[in-house]
C-alpha cells in the first residue's frame, strides 16, 4: 500500500463515477466508482498517518566505520509508551 495505490483508486474511481456513461447489466458503475474513490481517500489518509507516526517515534542511529572499511549501523528505538 502507499500513495500510488491511493491515487490510482482515487483517479479510477472518479473516472467511473463522473465520466463513464456506459452500462454493464447488473453493475452500477457510478456506485463502484464512488466506492473506489472512498477507498482511495482512505488509503491516502492511512498511508500519511502511518508514515507520520514512524517519523515521530524518532530514535538514534549510530554508524561505526571499522579499520577494514566495513560499517556497522545500530538503531536505538525509543522506549515504548
C-alpha positions as CSV (number, residue, x, y, z in Angstrom):
1,X,0.0,0.0,0.0
2,X,1.1,3.5,-0.4
3,X,0.4,6.8,-2.1
4,X,0.5,5.2,-5.5
5,X,-2.4,2.8,-4.7
6,X,-4.4,5.6,-3.1
7,X,-4.0,7.9,-6.1
8,X,-4.8,5.1,-8.5
9,X,-8.0,4.1,-6.7
10,X,-9.0,7.8,-6.4
11,X,-8.5,8.5,-10.1
12,X,-10.1,5.4,-11.5
13,X,-13.0,5.8,-9.0
14,X,-13.6,9.4,-10.1
15,X,-13.5,8.5,-13.7
16,X,-16.0,5.7,-13.2
17,X,-18.2,7.8,-11.0
18,X,-18.2,11.0,-13.1
19,X,-17.1,10.3,-16.7
20,X,-18.3,6.8,-17.7
21,X,-21.8,6.7,-19.2
22,X,-21.7,3.0,-20.4
23,X,-23.7,0.4,-18.6
24,X,-23.0,-3.2,-17.6
25,X,-26.1,-5.2,-16.8
26,X,-26.3,-5.8,-13.1
27,X,-23.4,-3.4,-12.2
28,X,-23.8,0.2,-11.2
29,X,-20.6,1.7,-12.4
30,X,-21.3,5.0,-10.7
31,X,-21.5,3.3,-7.3
32,X,-18.4,1.2,-8.0
33,X,-16.6,4.5,-8.8
34,X,-17.7,6.2,-5.6
35,X,-16.7,3.1,-3.6
36,X,-13.2,3.1,-5.2
37,X,-12.9,6.9,-4.6
38,X,-13.7,6.4,-0.9
39,X,-11.2,3.6,-0.7
40,X,-8.5,5.7,-2.4
41,X,-9.0,8.5,0.1
42,X,-8.8,6.0,3.0
43,X,-5.6,4.6,1.6
44,X,-4.1,8.0,1.3
45,X,-5.1,9.0,4.8
46,X,-3.8,5.8,6.3
47,X,-0.5,6.0,4.5
48,X,0.0,9.6,5.6
49,X,-0.8,8.7,9.3
50,X,1.4,5.6,9.2
51,X,4.4,7.4,7.7
52,X,4.0,10.3,10.1
53,X,3.9,8.1,13.2
54,X,7.1,6.3,12.1
55,X,8.9,9.7,11.8
56,X,7.5,10.9,15.1
57,X,8.9,7.9,17.0
58,X,12.4,9.0,16.4
59,X,15.3,7.1,17.8
60,X,19.0,7.3,17.5
61,X,21.2,5.9,14.7
62,X,24.9,5.4,15.0
63,X,27.3,4.3,12.3
64,X,30.7,2.8,13.2
65,X,33.4,2.5,10.5
66,X,35.9,-0.3,11.1
67,X,39.6,-0.2,10.1
68,X,38.9,-2.6,7.2
69,X,36.3,-0.1,5.8
70,X,33.2,-2.0,6.7
71,X,30.5,-0.2,8.6
72,X,28.1,-1.2,11.3
73,X,24.8,0.6,11.7
74,X,23.0,0.5,15.1
75,X,19.5,1.8,15.6
76,X,18.2,2.5,19.1
77,X,14.4,2.7,19.3
78,X,12.9,4.9,21.9
79,X,11.1,3.2,24.8
80,X,7.5,2.1,24.3
81,X,4.9,4.3,25.8
